[in-house]
Amino acid sequence: MKKDCDYYANEFVEGLLEQQKAIDELRERAYVRKQEKRYSKAVDKLRESEEGVQVLARLLNHESPHVALTAAVYLLKTSAEMNAVEVLRKFAKGPKDDFNAYCAKLRLEDWKKEKAQKQ
């Protein structure tokens, strides 16, 4: 099987969703960590090329908020950074008690601090 950008995008999505499922089901830490390594490796491969970055950017519209938000975090400091920031802003507008909104707000704050330090 040829491991192209679509393959790695699929590994990213499947690994991330499987990790979340494992956490929800209270599976052993080793299995959760295995899934983290799986999707992290996929992200590393995708970020190696502009084509990969664009494939990862397509996941910003994924039906799973977890996938979309995680893709956005990994797309910061790439050519798709502003698209990622827009996704983070969208999720940050969610309800105060929403975990995704909370995570998006925190990551946006970090991003703004990093930008301010560079100026």
C-alpha positions as CSV (number, residue, x, y, z in Angstrom):
1,M,0.0,0.0,0.0
2,K,1.3,3.4,-1.0
3,K,1.5,5.7,2.0
4,D,0.4,9.1,0.5
5,C,-1.1,12.1,2.1
6,D,-4.6,10.7,2.1
7,Y,-3.3,7.6,3.9
8,Y,-1.8,9.7,6.6
9,A,-4.9,11.9,6.9
10,N,-6.9,8.7,7.4
11,E,-4.4,7.5,10.0
12,F,-4.7,10.9,11.8
13,V,-8.5,10.7,11.9
14,E,-8.7,7.0,12.9
15,G,-6.0,7.2,15.5
16,L,-7.5,10.3,17.1
17,L,-11.0,8.9,17.2
18,E,-9.8,5.5,18.4
19,Q,-7.8,7.3,21.2
20,Q,-10.9,9.2,22.3
21,K,-13.0,6.0,22.3
22,A,-10.4,4.2,24.3
23,I,-10.3,7.1,26.9
24,D,-14.1,7.0,27.1
25,E,-14.1,3.2,27.6
26,L,-11.3,3.5,30.2
27,R,-9.0,1.3,28.3
28,E,-5.4,0.7,29.3
29,R,-3.0,3.6,29.1
30,A,-0.7,1.7,26.7
31,Y,-3.5,1.5,24.1
32,V,-4.3,5.1,24.4
33,R,-0.6,6.0,24.0
34,K,-0.4,3.7,21.0
35,Q,-3.1,5.7,19.3
36,E,-1.5,9.0,20.2
37,K,1.7,7.8,18.5
38,R,-0.3,6.7,15.5
39,Y,-1.9,10.1,14.8
40,S,1.2,12.0,15.8
41,K,3.3,10.1,13.2
42,A,0.6,10.9,10.6
43,V,0.7,14.6,11.5
44,D,4.5,14.6,11.2
45,K,4.3,13.1,7.7
46,L,1.6,15.5,6.6
47,R,3.5,18.5,7.8
48,E,6.5,17.5,5.7
49,S,5.0,18.9,2.5
50,E,2.7,21.6,1.4
51,E,0.4,19.0,-0.1
52,G,0.2,17.3,3.3
53,V,-0.6,20.6,5.0
54,Q,-3.4,21.1,2.6
55,V,-4.8,17.6,3.1
56,L,-4.7,18.2,6.9
57,A,-6.4,21.5,6.4
58,R,-9.4,19.7,4.8
59,L,-9.9,18.1,8.1
60,L,-10.8,21.5,9.6
61,N,-14.3,20.8,8.4
62,H,-14.5,17.3,9.8
63,E,-17.8,16.3,11.4
64,S,-16.0,15.4,14.6
65,P,-15.2,18.6,16.6
66,H,-12.3,16.7,18.2
67,V,-10.7,16.0,14.7
68,A,-11.3,19.6,13.5
69,L,-9.9,21.2,16.6
70,T,-6.8,18.9,16.8
71,A,-6.1,19.5,13.1
72,A,-6.4,23.2,13.8
73,V,-3.8,23.0,16.6
74,Y,-1.4,21.1,14.3
75,L,-1.9,23.6,11.5
76,L,-0.7,26.6,13.5
77,K,2.7,27.7,12.2
78,T,2.0,26.3,8.7
79,S,0.7,28.0,5.5
80,A,-2.9,27.1,6.7
81,E,-2.5,28.9,10.0
82,M,-5.2,31.5,9.5
83,N,-7.7,28.9,8.5
84,A,-6.8,27.0,11.7
85,V,-7.2,30.2,13.7
86,E,-10.7,30.7,12.2
87,V,-11.7,27.2,13.3
88,L,-10.4,27.9,16.8
89,R,-12.3,31.1,16.9
90,K,-15.5,29.4,15.8
91,F,-15.3,26.8,18.5
92,A,-14.2,29.3,21.1
93,K,-17.6,31.0,20.7
94,G,-19.3,27.9,22.1
95,P,-21.0,27.7,25.5
96,K,-18.9,28.4,28.6
97,D,-19.3,24.8,29.9
98,D,-18.3,23.2,26.6
99,F,-15.0,21.4,26.7
100,N,-14.2,22.1,23.0
101,A,-14.9,25.8,23.5
102,Y,-12.6,25.9,26.5
103,C,-9.8,24.1,24.6
104,A,-10.2,26.4,21.6
105,K,-10.1,29.5,23.9
106,L,-6.9,28.3,25.6
107,R,-5.1,27.6,22.4
108,L,-6.1,31.0,20.9
109,E,-4.8,32.7,23.9
110,D,-1.5,30.8,23.5
111,W,-1.4,31.7,19.8
112,K,-1.9,35.4,20.5
113,K,0.8,35.4,23.1
114,E,3.2,33.7,20.7
115,K,2.4,36.3,18.0
116,A,2.8,39.2,20.4
117,Q,6.2,37.9,21.5
118,K,7.5,37.8,17.9
119,Q,6.6,41.4,17.3
